[in-house]
Amino acid sequence: MKSKKYIDELNGKTPAELQKDLTAAKKELFNLRFQNATNQLDNTARIREVRKNIARIQTVLTQKAKTAE
């Protein structure tokens, strides 16, 4: 399963790396939405995939913050 491997990869990263990935994913989502609005986006399913990846990153960040307390 692809998402399980991605989550395992995220768990191996530091919170600083996760923040960097989160910023990059949010920028990508903004660009995808902009392309979609101007009818330049071919693969609209990519928007959903990026949104879910953002949620996964935020979940791992929250888990790491709670275990650090």
C-alpha positions as CSV (number, residue, x, y, z in Angstrom):
1,M,0.0,0.0,0.0
2,K,1.4,3.3,-1.0
3,S,0.0,5.4,1.8
4,K,1.5,3.1,4.4
5,K,5.0,3.4,3.0
6,Y,4.5,7.2,2.9
7,I,3.5,7.3,6.5
8,D,6.5,5.2,7.5
9,E,8.7,7.6,5.6
10,L,7.1,10.5,7.4
11,N,7.6,8.9,10.8
12,G,11.4,8.7,10.1
13,K,11.7,12.4,9.6
14,T,12.4,15.1,12.1
15,P,9.8,17.8,12.9
16,A,11.8,20.4,11.0
17,E,11.9,18.2,7.9
18,L,8.1,17.6,8.3
19,Q,7.5,21.4,8.4
20,K,9.6,21.8,5.2
21,D,7.6,19.0,3.5
22,L,4.3,20.6,4.7
23,T,5.2,24.0,3.3
24,A,6.2,22.4,0.0
25,A,2.9,20.5,-0.2
26,K,0.9,23.6,0.6
27,K,2.6,25.4,-2.2
28,E,2.0,22.6,-4.6
29,L,-1.7,22.5,-3.6
30,F,-1.9,26.3,-4.3
31,N,-0.4,25.8,-7.7
32,L,-2.7,22.9,-8.5
33,R,-5.8,24.9,-7.5
34,F,-4.6,27.9,-9.6
35,Q,-4.0,25.6,-12.6
36,N,-7.5,24.1,-12.1
37,A,-9.1,27.5,-12.0
38,T,-7.4,28.4,-15.3
39,N,-8.3,25.1,-16.9
40,Q,-4.7,24.0,-17.3
41,L,-4.8,21.1,-14.9
42,D,-5.0,17.6,-16.6
43,N,-5.0,15.4,-13.5
44,T,-7.5,16.8,-11.1
45,A,-7.1,13.7,-8.8
46,R,-3.7,15.1,-7.8
47,I,-5.4,17.9,-5.8
48,R,-7.1,15.3,-3.6
49,E,-3.9,13.3,-3.2
50,V,-1.9,16.4,-2.1
51,R,-4.7,17.4,0.4
52,K,-4.5,13.9,1.9
53,N,-0.7,14.1,2.1
54,I,-0.9,17.4,3.9
55,A,-3.3,15.8,6.4
56,R,-0.9,12.9,6.9
57,I,2.0,15.3,7.5
58,Q,0.0,17.3,10.0
59,T,-1.0,14.1,11.8
60,V,2.6,12.9,12.2
61,L,3.6,16.3,13.4
62,T,0.9,16.2,16.0
63,Q,1.9,12.7,17.1
64,K,5.5,13.7,17.5
65,A,4.5,16.8,19.5
66,K,2.4,14.8,21.9
67,T,5.1,12.2,22.4
68,A,7.7,15.0,23.1
69,E,5.6,16.3,26.0
